[in-house]
């Protein structure tokens, strides 16, 4: 298990583009205690401040199994992992939870989170526990760059969710030096 410390969001140190685009994050939604949850690897999103709150923005297509969990539950987690878990993240991003227990097959270990019902993972180097604040659907007529449309050959536009970061835990590398 990786040593994780509580990190105040104001002290969270990340390179957002690298985190989303290169490292990837695991989005998990549901209730750990009930065993009713699903996860998917995500590579698109953002983080910052909205409405005076630390937030993350995630996007999920309605065709994804995880979308249905986001419709049912009020919170989610985003977890980053060391490079040696890349294969597990690849598996979780390319297999559907509709077809079996992909989380067990991935080899990752779900655990209780501290402030949300959605699980986090024992192997995670960063855990962001989030409470949903807002959602909206992407509208293709609002794309200002026509190239964006090429990401949607099936016209399955993402739903956008904003989540307040209510707790963050991470390895020392994710915490800003206070000295």
N, C-alpha and C positions, 0 to 999 in steps of 0.2 A: 504494500500500500504506500502511496506517495504521501509525504508529509504536507498537509495543506493547512494554512492559517486563514482565519477570518480576515478579509480585506475590506476596508471601507471603500465604497465605489470611487470616492474622490482620490484614493491612493492606488487604484487599479492601473497597472502599467501593461499595455498591450500595443502591438502594431496591428490595428484593425484589418488592414488589407491583407496582411500576411495570415492573420488568424482565420479569416473567412476564406480567402482564395487559395492559400497554400496548405495550412495546417488542417482546416476543416473543423467543424463543430458537430457534436451529436445533440440533436434536439429530441427531448423525451417529454411526453405528455401523458397524463393519466393519474392513477392512484396506486402508489406502491403497495400500500397495505392491502388493497383489494386484488392485487395482481392484474389490474386492468390498465395497461399502459402500452405504448408503442414508441419506437424511436426511429429516427432517420437522420442520415448525415446531411448536413447543409453546408453550402459554400457561398451562399448569397445572403447578405444582410448588412446591418450597420449597428453602431452603438454610439451613444453620446448622451445628450441631455434634451429632454422634452417635457414641457409643462413643469419645469423646475425639478424633475426627477431623473435619476440615472436610468437609461433605458437601452434595450436592444430592439432591433426591428428584424423580424424573420419573415420569410415569404414561403408559402406552401401552395402547391397546385391542388385544385379540388380533386384531381385524380389520384392523389396519394392517400394511402390508408391513414397516415398520421393526421391528415386534414380533418377527418371525422372525430378524432380525439380532441383536436383543437376546438372544434365546435361544441364539445361536451364538457370540457374541463376549464377551470379558471386560471390555471397556471402551467408553467413548463420549466424545464431546465435546459441550459446549454452547457455542454462540457467539452473541454479541450483535452487532448491526450498526448502523451509522448509519441515520438515517431514510430516506436516499435509497435504501436497499436494501429498503424495505418491500415493494415490488412483487415482488421475488424471494422474500421470505419468504412472501408471500401465495400465490404460485405453488407453492412447495415444500410448503405446508400443505394445498393443495387438489388436488394431482395425485399419483398413485401412481407409485412407482418400478417397479411391475410392468409399467407401460404404456410405458416408454421411459426415456431418460436425462434425467430431469427436472433433475438438477443442472447438466448442461451447458446445458440450455434456460433455466435460471434466470439464467445469466450469472455465477454465483459461481465462484471459483477454489479448488478443494480443494488443500491442501498437507499435507505431513508434519507431524504433531504431534511434540512433543519426548519425551514419556514414555509415550504410548499409541499403539496401531496405528491407531485411528480418526483420520480426517483432521480438520483444522481448515480455516479459510478465510483467504485473503490479505486479503479485505475486512473481516474481523471486527474490531470495536473491543474485544471481550472474548472470550477463549478460556478455557474451563474444561476441563481434561483430567481425566477421571474413570475410576476403576477400580470396577467393580461390587462391592458388598459384600453385598447382601441383596435379595431380592424377596419379594413376597407378593401375593396376589390380593385385590381388594376384594370384600367380602361384603355384599350388599344388606341383610341382616338386622342389620348393624352400623351402618347409617346412623341417627343419632340425630335428624336433621332430615329429615322425610319429603320435603321439597322437593328434596333431592339426587337422589332417584330420577327426577325429571323429566329429568335429564341422560342417562338411559339408556333411551330408549324401546325400543331393540333388545336390552336386557338384556346388552349387551356391556361389562361392567364392566372397568375398567382393571386392569392389572398394575402394581404399584408397585415401583420400583427405587430403591435407595439407592446412590449412587456417591461414593466418597471423592475429593475434589479433590486430585489428585496434582501438578498444576501449574496455574498461572493466569498469563495474560498479558493485559495490557490497556493501553488508552490512559491517559494520566496522570489523566484524570477518574475512573478506577476505583481509583486508588491513594490510600490515606489519606495525608494530609500528615504527614510525620515531624517537622516543626519546630514 
